[in-house]
Amino acid sequence: MSTTPNTDARSSREKAPAGERVADWADGRLGIYSLAKANMRKIFPDHWSFMLGEVCMYSFIIIILTGVYLTLFFHPSMNEVEYHGSYIPLQGQLMSEAFNSTMHISFDVRGGLLIRQIHHWAALIFVAAMMIHMMRVFFTGAFRKPREVNWLFGWLLLVLSLFTGFTGYSLPDDLLSGTGVRFIEGVLLSVPIVGTYLSFFIFGGEFPGGDFVARFYSVHILLLPGIMLGLMVAHLILVFYHKHTQFAGPGKTNNNVVGMPLLPVYMAKAGGFFFLVFGVIAVIAAIASINPIWAMGPYRPDQVSTGAQPDWYMGFAEGLVRVMPGWEINLWGHTLVLGVFIPIVVFPLVLVAIAVYPFIESWVTGDKNEHHILDRPRNTPTRTGFGVAWLAAYFVMLIGGGNDLWATHFHLSINAITWFVRIGFFVIPVLAFIATKRICLGLQRRDKDKVLHGRESGIIKRLPHGEFIEVHEPLSQEALHTLTAHHQYEPAMIGATVDENGVERKVSGAEKLRAKLSKSYYGEDSQIPKPTAEEYKEITSGHGHH
Amino acid sequence: MSSQDIPEENLPAVQAASHAEHEHGAVGVADEKNPFADPGLPPHEHRVQDIDERAAKRSERAVALMFTLSMVATVAFIVSYVVIPKDKAIFVFPIGHLSALNFALGLSLGLALFLIGAGAVHWARTLMSDEELVDERHAISAPPEVKAKVLADFKQGAKESAIGRRKLVRNTMFGALALFPLSGVMLLRDLGPLPGTKLRHTLWSKGKLLVNMNTNEPLRPSDIAVGSLTFVKPEGLEEDDHEFQTEIAKSAVMIVRIQPDEIKDKQELDWSYQGIVAYSKICTHVGCPISLYEQQTHHVLCPCHQSTFDLSDGARVIFGPAGHPLPQLRIGVNDQGYLEALGDFSEPVGPAFWERG
C-alpha cells in the first residue's frame, strides 16, 4: 500500500500516512493517544545509579526468554533412565529423565548449553542487581513517601526470586542440587509440630521420592514467575505514576523532574541498555562455565562432593545454618530442632527487617510529606549506618556459608572461622554502624567546610609578611545550593506531660521509644548543622583568607 | 547545518552570552540573605556534535558501524551454528578448554546484541538532543473535592446494596466466602502420604547382609582393613529398583574398622564385630551423606556443613551444627562368615524432627 498522498479528491482521513492510520485505529479501540500524551515525552532524570533497576528488569526478561527455550527440551520427570547421550564418561549410568534431558540440552542441542548458561548467569545477575538496586534505593532514601508500597513490591520480587532461583537450580537433579534439596528436607523436618507433614506433602512422601522435580518445575516456570511478572509490571507502573526521584541540584526541586524525555533519549538509552545487558551476559555464558552438571553427575542420596555450595544468594542462609550450634531439645517425646530451626527463622526475619524499614523511619520522623529529592547517604548517618550494618551481617554470614572454602583457600582452621562468624554476626554490624556514622559525619563536616571556606585550590600564596596560605576558591552558587539542599530534622520531643488543667498524662512506651530513636537519628551526635547564610556571610565578607 | 565550518553563532561563547540574556528555568534567585538559594537550571552546554557537523557525521558513522558489525555478528552466529560440530573442543587462553560451538555462538550472539545496544546509546548520547527538560510533578493524593466525591459515591453504593441494613445477607455471604477456600486446602491433602512411622524404619533388619556399594558383593570381616572406609547397602537393594533413591536415602551405611581397644563407647563396642563398626552415612544435621574419614583420629566429616563425628566414641558430635550422634547399626557375622545386620537402626536416621523424641 502506498503511503504517499495521492489526489486532493480523497478525504483528509485517507490522506493520512499509514502509520497514523494504524495509530488512529488503535486509538479508537485502546485510547493510545491519551496514554502517549502523558508518557511519550515523560522526563527521566539521569544518574548512573538509576540504571541498576533496569539491569534487574532486563535480566528478568532474559531469564524468561531463555527459560521458555529450555522448557522445549527439558523433561521434568524423575523416572530413571540409562544415559546414552554424547558425553562419554556418563554413558550407561542411571539417572532421572530430568538430568538426562539437561545433559541432552548441554551436549546434543546446538546452542542449548549457551542458553542454559545464559539462563543461569542471568539469574545470578538478576538477584545481585536487585540487591544493589535496593541498596541504591535504601541509601538515598528513595523508599520514602510516596514510594513505600513500591519498596514492598521490590522486596517481594527479591524474596520470590530467591525461591524461583532455588527451585530452578534443583531441576536438573544433579548431585549438587539434590544435596541442596535434601538440605531443604532437613529444614522442613526441623519445623516444630508440622515439619514431617510439610516434608511429606512437598516431596509426595519420603525424600526424594519421584515427585519433586515435576512440582518444582510448575512452581519455577509458572507460579513464581507469573507472580513476579505481575509485581514487576506494578512496580513499573508506580515508577511512572510517581515519576522518578532525582538528586538535589540547581533547578531541581521537590516539585519537578529534570532530565531527558523518554522519546527519543530514554527509548534509545534504555532500549539500548537491554541489548548491552543481554550482550554481556551472552559473552559471560560463552566463556564462563556455570553449573557443569556433567562434572557432578546425577543425584544419589548417598553420595556427595566436597565444597558443596548453593548459589550465592543463599549464602546468607547457608552461613546461619553452618555456624549455629547443634541445639536439640528433647521433651515429652518430642524434639525441638533449634540448631536448624533458629537459622531458618532468623533468615526471613532479617529480610523482613528491610521490608518494614520505610515504615519505621517515617514513624520516627513523623514526616507526612512527599519526598522526590534523594538524600546523599552522608546526610542521613543513622540510616546509612543501619544499611551498612545489615550488609556487614550479610557478609559475615557469607563467610560462614563458605567456611570450608575459606579454610582450604587461606589455610585457616574451620573452627576458628566458625567462632569468628558466631561472634562477628553480633559484633561486626555494631562496629560497622559506628564507623559508618562517623564517616558520614566527617563527610558532612567536609561539605560544611567546603561551603564556608571554598574549595582547596592547591595554589600556595606568599603574603608580603612571609606567611604562606593556600588560596580557597569559593564554590559556585550551584554547588553551594546542592551541598545545602538537604532537609535536617529536629529530634522529636516527648510533648508536655501535664495538660492545661495540670493533669499528668501517661507517656506511652511507644512515645518514649520514638523520642529516643528520633534523638539517635537527628540528635546533635547524628548530624552536623548545615551552614547558615549568616555564617557564610560572616566568613566571606571578612578577611578573605581562610 | 551543512557548512563545513562551525557557524559563528554555534560557538560556545556566543551561546553562553545568549543564555545569560534569558535565564533558563530559574527557580530561585541568590541574594544577600540567602546565598544558598537555588540558582535554577544551569545553561545548556553544547556538545561538539551540536556545533560541528563534521563531529556529528563522525558519530553517525560510528553508530552505523556498530549496527553493521552487529549484523556481521549475527551472520557469524548462523555460520557457527551450521559449521561447527557439537563435540569440538578448543583451547582459549587464558580460559582453558571450551566447547567451540558454545564459545562461537555465545561470542557472536553477545557481540550482535552488545553492538545494537552500544550503537543506540552512542546515538542517544551524541546525536539526540541533550537539553534537559523540566516536568512538573503533581501531588499523588487526590484533591479534597475528589476525595469527598469518592466517599459520597461509596456511601451511596453501599446504601443501595443494603449491605449494612440486611445483616443476614451480609453475614451469610462472609460465611460462605470464608468457608469455600477450605475446599482448596482439602485438595492439598493428597500431596503426600502421612508420615506415620516411615522415618523410623529403614530396609535393615535382622539377617540382612552388608553389601559393598562398589562391588555389589557381601562382605567378610577380613575384607575390612583397619583404617579403611567402606560404603554398604542392605542386601536386596539394587540400583534399578523403583524405590532405590528413597531407600538408599535412609539405608546408606559406612563401615570402618577400629582397633577394639580404641573404641571408647561401651555400646559401640557391643554393637561392633571385631572392631568393625557400622554407622548411618546420613548426617544427623540436615541429611547430607558423610564421606570424609580421617583414619588416624576416626573422625568423619560431613562436607556440607562440616559436622564432625568421632566414630571411636559412639559417633559423638565433636564439631559443627549436628545435634546428635550418628545412629549405629548393630552387626554380626552369619553362618557363612558374611557381615550381617542384627536388626534395624534403634533410632531414626538422618535429621531430627518433631516426633523423633
Interface residues (C-beta under 8 A of the other chain):
Chain A: R41 K42 I43 E80 S86 L94 F107 D108 R110 G111 L113 L114 Q117 I118 P146 T179 R182 F183 E185 G186 V187 L189 S190 V191 P192 I193 V194 G195 T196 Y197 S199 F200 F201 I202 F203 G204 G205 E206 F207 P208 G209 G210 Y241 H242 K243 P250 G251 K252 T253 N254 N255 N256 V257 V258 G259 M260 P261 P264 V265 Y266 A268 K269 G271 G272 F273 F274 F275 L276 V277 F278 G279 V280 I281 A282 V283 A285 A286 I287 A288 Y299 R300 P301 D302 Q303 V304 S305 T306 G307 A308 V321 R322 V323 M324 P325 G326 W327 E328 N330 G333 H334 T335 L336 V337 G339 V340 E370 H372 N403 D404 I414 N415 T418 V451 Q477 E478 L480 H481 T484 A485 A533 Y536 K537 T540
Chain B: G25 A26 V27 G28 A30 E32 K33 N34 P35 F36 A37 D38 P39 G40 L41 P42 Y81 K86 D87 V92 I95 L98 S99 L101 N102 F103 A104 L105 G106 L107 L109 G110 L111 A112 L113 F114 L115 I116 G117 A118 G119 A120 V121 W123 A124 R125 M128 S129 D130 E132 L133 V134 D135 E136 R137 A139 I140 L188 L191 G192 P193 L194 P195 K198 L199 M213 F231 K233 E239 D240 F244 Q245 T246 I248 A249 K250 A252 K281 I282 H285 V286 G287 C288 P289 S291 L292 P303 C304 H305 Q306 S307 V317 F319 G320 P321 A322 G323 H324 G350 P351 A352 F353 W354 E355 R356 G357
